[in-house]
């Protein structure tokens, strides 16, 4: 890309990202030249080309102004929601979400992010529903408290205290899911154009949420101990980010957990650069022995702790939460009221009963044992095909596996999909598109031998094509 094209791309990005609305004045030639480190003549030529394209208008003696409206939002470069995706669309986060959620008889989904339905406590959930049917009418018909069902919030406060996170019930906001929790926090804290630091690789929906809020994601390489602190410090100084969003425990997709020394240094850097941290702890209950939590070390001063029960109990009985300082919780609750009005009453009551009658504890003990067995079996099957675990996780469902050199995970995913197997290619999780040599496996979904037969066949095809 030439310097002139770089300047043009900067203006296009601002217009498409709604940072420059129709009629707004474009940055002056001098200011933009200094900011981008180019000559003023380069900016003049770029602006002249943008005028010719119809993006800008030149007003003699006044400057340059935006002539066109921004295109509709297209996350990850995809079509608008509701449109039929092209068959050759890019393999990106939304591609994986669609493939994982698309129903299909006999389709195997080792690339999805949830437990098999037959691992879930169906009978306990049914008992909870029957109990709820006998509850007073308000529990079935009315909106709930603005922060959510008080009994569940009090119980969660006790659970957090046991993990070293001191939070009162009024510092907890219930949400419809962990995804809504992230969205609400971003709505509350982000402005268009803000910078958000993300792990590379990271949970793919962090990328789409940041894009949806028209913020700019900056990658930080992830290591087996946590984010690369040297790169984190450099990115913090260079980009002045507003947020850092991460999984501290059982990181998605790598399965690693933050170490205590890295957690302390990370919080020191965040304080020095005034960065707020969103700690997504959705996988916490998959750990037999809890690893360090940023919210516990920080005391909820600049860390916002979120999670849900969608992965551990039910994707249908969805209930998440936000834990934060009291003043922030009130502000985030206002955002929720403005965008979703009230809280549902049924799901939090179902979750509360399962947490308090012992069903959840017994269920998770069994899940952790099954996951440990599935992890070992999956590692052995993958190693037999030449794939190597990046690390062997201490718990959870995810395994980040390196492919043999020269084999593309995107090519494998496309080939496997033709045989009814949904894989999760590495670049779906990478902001820098440097993870094509990895696949993320959900070990709970890897019991079928057909997965590994299809994977072996796809790899043979990849070798033949080289």
C-alpha positions in Angstrom: 0.0 0.0 0.0 1.4 3.4 -1.0 1.5 6.4 1.4 -1.4 8.0 -0.5 -3.5 4.8 -0.2 -2.7 4.7 3.5 -4.1 8.2 4.0 -7.2 7.2 1.9 -7.7 4.1 3.9 -7.6 6.1 7.2 -10.4 8.4 5.9 -12.4 5.5 4.6 -12.1 3.8 8.0 -13.3 6.9 9.8 -16.3 7.3 7.5 -17.3 3.7 7.6 -16.8 3.5 11.4 -19.1 6.6 11.9 -16.2 8.6 13.3 -16.8 11.1 10.5 -20.5 11.6 9.7 -21.9 13.0 6.5 -21.1 16.8 6.5 -18.4 16.6 9.1 -15.1 18.3 8.4 -12.2 16.0 7.6 -8.9 16.4 9.6 -6.8 19.3 8.3 -4.0 18.5 5.9 -1.4 19.6 8.4 -2.9 17.6 11.3 -3.3 14.4 9.4 0.1 14.7 7.9 1.7 15.0 11.3 -0.4 12.2 12.8 0.4 9.7 10.0 4.0 10.8 9.5 3.6 11.7 5.9 4.1 14.9 3.9 1.3 17.4 3.4 1.5 16.9 -0.4 0.7 13.2 0.2 -2.4 14.1 2.1 -3.4 16.7 -0.6 -3.2 14.0 -3.3 -5.1 11.5 -1.1 -7.9 14.1 -0.5 -8.0 14.9 -4.2 -8.6 11.2 -4.9 -11.3 11.0 -2.2 -13.0 14.0 -3.8 -12.9 12.2 -7.1 -14.4 9.1 -5.5 -17.2 11.1 -4.0 -16.1 10.5 -0.4 -15.1 14.1 0.3 -16.2 17.5 -0.8 -13.7 20.3 -1.2 -14.8 23.8 0.0 -12.3 26.5 -1.0 -11.0 28.4 2.0 -12.8 26.0 4.4 -11.3 22.6 3.9 -12.6 19.1 3.1 -15.9 17.6 4.3 -17.5 14.2 4.2 -19.8 13.8 1.3 -21.2 10.3 1.8 -22.9 8.4 4.5 -21.3 5.3 6.0 -22.1 1.9 4.7 -24.3 -0.3 6.9 -22.3 -2.1 9.6 -20.8 -5.4 8.3 -19.1 -7.4 11.1 -16.0 -9.2 10.0 -16.7 -8.1 6.4 -19.8 -10.3 6.1 -23.2 -9.6 4.7 -26.0 -8.0 6.7 -27.7 -10.1 9.3 -30.6 -12.0 7.7 -28.9 -12.2 4.3 -28.0 -15.6 2.9 -24.3 -16.0 3.2 -22.3 -16.8 0.1 -21.0 -20.4 -0.1 -17.4 -19.1 -0.4 -17.6 -16.6 2.5 -14.5 -16.0 4.5 -13.9 -18.4 7.4 -14.3 -15.9 10.2 -16.0 -15.8 13.6 -19.5 -15.5 12.2 -18.8 -18.4 9.7 -18.0 -20.6 12.7 -21.0 -19.4 14.7 -23.3 -20.2 11.8 -21.8 -23.6 11.2 -21.8 -24.5 14.9 -25.5 -23.4 15.4 -26.9 -24.8 12.1 -28.9 -27.9 12.8 -28.1 -31.0 10.7 -28.7 -34.7 11.2 -25.4 -36.5 11.8 -23.3 -33.3 11.9 -20.4 -33.6 14.4 -19.2 -30.4 16.0 -15.7 -30.7 17.6 -15.3 -27.0 16.9 -18.2 -25.8 18.9 -18.0 -24.2 22.3 -20.5 -26.1 24.5 -21.0 -29.4 26.1 -23.1 -32.2 24.5 -26.8 -32.1 25.5 -26.5 -35.5 27.1 -23.9 -34.2 29.5 -26.4 -31.7 30.9 -28.5 -32.3 34.1 -31.8 -32.5 32.2 -33.8 -34.2 34.9 -32.7 -31.6 37.5 -33.7 -28.8 35.2 -37.1 -30.4 34.6 -37.6 -30.7 38.4 -36.7 -27.0 38.8 -39.2 -26.1 36.1 -41.9 -28.1 37.9 -41.2 -26.3 41.1 -41.3 -22.9 39.3 -44.7 -23.8 37.9 -46.0 -23.9 41.5 -44.5 -20.5 42.4 -46.7 -17.3 42.8 -47.9 -15.7 39.6 -45.4 -12.9 39.8 -42.6 -15.3 39.2 -44.1 -16.4 36.0 -45.7 -13.1 34.7 -43.9 -10.0 36.0 -40.7 -8.2 35.4 -38.0 -8.6 38.0 -35.9 -6.3 40.1 -33.7 -3.9 37.9 -30.6 -5.7 39.0 -32.2 -9.2 38.7 -33.6 -11.8 41.1 -32.3 -10.9 44.6 -32.0 -14.4 45.9 -29.7 -15.4 43.1 -27.6 -12.3 43.5 -27.2 -13.0 47.2 -26.1 -16.6 46.5 -23.7 -15.4 43.8 -22.2 -12.9 46.2 -21.4 -15.7 48.7 -19.9 -17.8 45.9 -17.6 -14.9 44.8 -16.6 -14.2 48.4 -15.4 -17.9 48.7 -13.2 -17.2 45.6 -11.7 -14.1 47.1 -13.9 -11.6 45.2 -15.5 -9.3 47.7 -18.8 -8.3 46.1 -22.1 -7.5 47.7 -25.4 -8.5 46.1 -26.0 -4.9 44.9 -22.7 -5.1 43.0 -24.1 -7.8 40.8 -26.3 -7.3 37.7 -28.0 -10.4 36.2 -28.1 -10.5 32.4 -29.6 -12.8 29.8 -26.2 -14.3 29.0 -22.5 -13.8 29.2 -22.6 -12.3 25.7 -25.1 -9.7 26.8 -22.9 -9.0 29.9 -20.0 -8.2 27.6 -22.2 -6.1 25.3 -23.6 -4.1 28.1 -20.2 -3.3 29.6 -19.0 -2.2 26.2 -22.0 0.0 25.7 -21.4 1.6 29.0 -17.6 2.1 28.7 -16.8 2.5 25.0 -17.0 5.3 22.5 -16.6 4.7 18.7 -12.9 4.8 17.9 -11.7 3.7 21.4 -9.0 1.1 21.5 -9.5 -2.3 23.1 -6.7 -4.8 23.8 -7.5 -8.4 23.0 -5.4 -11.5 23.4 -4.1 -13.1 20.2 -5.6 -15.6 20.0 -8.8 -14.8 21.9 -12.5 -15.9 22.1 -13.8 -15.0 18.6 -16.9 -13.2 19.9 -14.7 -10.6 21.6 -13.6 -9.6 18.1 -17.2 -9.2 16.8 -18.4 -7.3 19.9 -15.6 -4.8 19.6 -16.3 -4.4 15.9 -20.1 -4.0 16.7 -19.3 -1.1 19.0 -17.0 0.5 16.3 -14.0 0.3 18.6 -10.6 -0.7 17.4 -9.1 -4.0 18.5 -5.3 -4.2 19.1 -3.7 -7.6 19.6 -1.5 -8.8 22.4 0.2 -12.2 21.9 -1.0 -14.8 24.4 1.5 -17.1 26.2 1.0 -20.1 28.4 1.2 -17.9 31.4 -1.0 -15.1 30.1 -0.6 -12.0 27.9 2.9 -11.0 26.7 3.5 -8.3 29.2 6.2 -6.5 27.1 3.9 -6.2 24.2 1.0 -5.3 26.5 3.1 -2.4 27.9 4.1 -1.2 24.5 0.5 -1.3 23.2 -0.7 0.5 26.3 1.8 3.3 25.8 1.2 3.6 22.0 -2.6 3.2 21.7 -3.9 4.4 25.1 -6.6 1.7 25.2 -9.8 2.0 27.1 -10.3 -1.7 27.8 -8.6 -5.1 27.9 -10.9 -8.1 27.6 -9.7 -11.5 28.5 -10.4 -15.0 30.0 -8.2 -15.2 33.1 -9.0 -18.9 33.7 -9.2 -21.7 31.1 -8.5 -19.2 28.3 -10.5 -19.6 25.1 -9.2 -21.0 22.8 -5.9 -22.1 24.4 -7.2 -23.6 27.6 -4.4 -22.0 29.7 -4.9 -20.0 32.9 -3.3 -16.8 34.1 -0.4 -17.2 36.6 -0.3 -15.1 39.8 3.0 -13.2 38.9 1.6 -12.3 35.5 -1.8 -11.2 37.0 0.0 -8.8 39.5 2.2 -7.3 36.7 -0.8 -7.0 34.4 -2.8 -5.1 37.0 0.2 -2.8 37.7 0.4 -2.0 33.9 -3.4 -1.4 33.7 -3.2 1.0 36.6 -0.2 2.9 35.2 -2.0 3.3 31.8 -5.6 3.8 33.2 -6.9 0.6 31.4 -10.1 -1.1 32.6 -10.2 -4.9 32.5 -13.1 -7.1 31.6 -12.5 -10.5 33.0 -14.7 -13.1 31.3 -14.9 -16.0 33.8 -17.5 -18.1 32.0 -15.4 -21.3 32.4 -14.7 -20.9 36.2 -16.6 -23.9 37.3 -14.7 -26.3 35.0 -11.7 -25.8 37.3 -11.2 -28.2 40.1 -8.7 -25.9 41.8 -9.3 -22.2 41.1 -6.5 -20.3 39.4 -5.9 -16.6 40.1 -8.7 -14.1 39.4 -7.9 -10.5 38.4 -11.0 -9.3 40.2 -9.8 -10.9 43.5 -6.4 -9.3 43.3 -7.8 -5.9 42.2 -10.8 -5.7 44.5 -13.1 -4.6 41.6 -11.3 -1.3 41.4 -10.7 -1.4 37.6 -11.7 -5.0 36.9 -15.2 -5.9 35.8 -16.0 -9.6 36.3 -18.6 -11.4 34.1 -19.8 -14.9 33.6 -22.8 -17.1 33.0 -24.3 -20.6 33.3 -24.9 -21.2 29.6 -21.8 -23.5 29.3 -22.3 -25.4 32.5 -26.1 -25.9 32.8 -28.1 -25.0 29.7 -27.8 -23.0 26.6 -31.6 -22.6 26.7 -31.9 -21.5 30.3 -29.6 -18.6 29.8 -28.5 -16.4 32.7 -25.3 -14.3 33.1 -24.0 -11.7 35.4 -21.8 -8.6 35.7 -19.9 -8.0 39.0 -18.4 -4.5 39.4 -18.1 -1.4 41.5 -21.4 -0.2 42.8 -21.5 3.0 40.7 -20.6 1.1 37.6 -23.3 -1.5 38.2 -25.9 1.2 38.5 -24.7 2.7 35.2 -24.6 -0.7 33.4 -28.1 -1.5 34.8 -29.4 1.8 33.3 -28.0 0.7 29.9 -29.8 -2.6 30.3 -33.0 -0.9 31.2 -32.7 1.4 28.2 -31.9 -1.5 25.7 -33.8 -4.5 27.2 -36.1 -2.9 29.8 -36.7 -5.4 32.6 -35.1 -8.6 33.7 -36.6 -12.1 33.1 -37.9 -13.8 36.1 -37.9 -17.5 35.2 -34.3 -18.4 34.2 -32.7 -16.9 37.3 -35.1 -18.8 39.6 -34.3 -22.1 37.8 -30.6 -21.4 38.2 -31.0 -20.5 41.8 -32.8 -23.7 42.6 -30.1 -25.8 40.9 -27.4 -24.0 42.8 -29.0 -24.3 46.2 -30.4 -27.8 46.1 -27.0 -29.5 45.4 -27.8 -30.4 41.8 -25.3 -28.0 40.3 -22.5 -29.1 42.6 -23.0 -32.8 41.8 -23.4 -32.1 38.1 -20.1 -30.2 37.8 -18.2 -32.8 39.8 -19.2 -35.3 37.1 -18.5 -32.9 34.3 -15.0 -32.2 35.5 -14.3 -35.9 35.7 -15.7 -36.6 32.2 -13.7 -33.7 30.7 -10.5 -35.0 32.2 -11.0 -38.3 30.5 -12.0 -36.7 27.2 -9.0 -34.5 27.3 -6.6 -37.4 27.6 -8.3 -39.4 24.8 -8.4 -36.4 22.4 -4.8 -35.6 23.0 -3.8 -39.2 22.1 -5.9 -39.3 19.0 -4.6 -36.0 17.7 -1.0 -36.9 18.4 -1.5 -40.0 16.4 -2.4 -37.7 13.4 0.6 -35.5 14.0 -1.1 -32.6 15.9 0.5 -31.4 19.1 -1.2 -29.6 22.0 0.1 -26.1 22.5 -0.3 -26.9 26.2 -2.3 -29.6 28.0 -4.9 -27.7 29.9 -5.5 -28.2 33.7 -9.2 -28.4 33.1 -12.0 -27.3 30.8 -13.1 -28.4 27.4 -10.7 -26.6 25.0 -7.5 -27.9 23.4 -5.4 -25.7 21.1 -3.6 -28.0 18.8 -0.8 -27.2 16.4 -1.0 -28.8 12.9 2.0 -30.2 11.1 4.0 -27.5 9.2 2.4 -26.2 6.1 -1.1 -27.5 6.8 -3.8 -24.9 6.7 -6.6 -25.1 9.3 -9.0 -23.2 7.0 -8.4 -25.7 4.3 -9.1 -28.6 6.7 -12.2 -26.9 8.0 -13.7 -26.5 4.5 -12.8 -30.1 3.6 -14.2 -31.5 6.9 -17.5 -29.5 6.5 -18.2 -31.4 3.3 -18.2 -34.6 5.4 -20.4 -33.2 8.2 -17.7 -32.2 10.7 -17.4 -28.6 12.0 -13.9 -27.7 12.9 -12.7 -24.4 14.5 -9.7 -23.0 12.4 -7.1 -21.0 14.3 -7.4 -17.7 12.4 -11.1 -17.4 13.6 -9.5 -16.6 17.0 -6.6 -14.4 15.8 -6.7 -10.7 15.1 -3.4 -10.9 13.2 -4.4 -14.0 11.1 -1.3 -15.8 12.3 -2.9 -18.9 13.7 -3.8 -20.8 10.5 -1.5 -23.6 11.8 -3.9 -24.3 14.8 -7.3 -25.9 15.4 -9.4 -25.5 18.6 -11.0 -28.8 19.7 -13.8 -29.1 22.2 -12.8 -32.4 23.8 -16.4 -33.0 25.1 -17.5 -33.2 21.5 -14.7 -35.5 20.3 -15.9 -39.0 21.2 -16.9 -40.0 17.7 -14.1 -41.8 15.8 -15.5 -40.4 12.6 -14.1 -36.9 13.6 -10.6 -38.2 13.4 -11.2 -40.3 10.3 -12.5 -37.1 8.5 -9.6 -35.1 9.9 -7.1 -37.7 8.6 -8.7 -37.7 5.2 -8.6 -33.9 5.1 -5.0 -33.8 6.1 -4.1 -36.4 3.4 -5.8 -34.1 0.9 -3.8 -31.1 2.2 -0.5 -33.1 1.8 -1.4 -34.1 -1.7 -2.1 -30.5 -2.7 1.3 -29.3 -1.6 
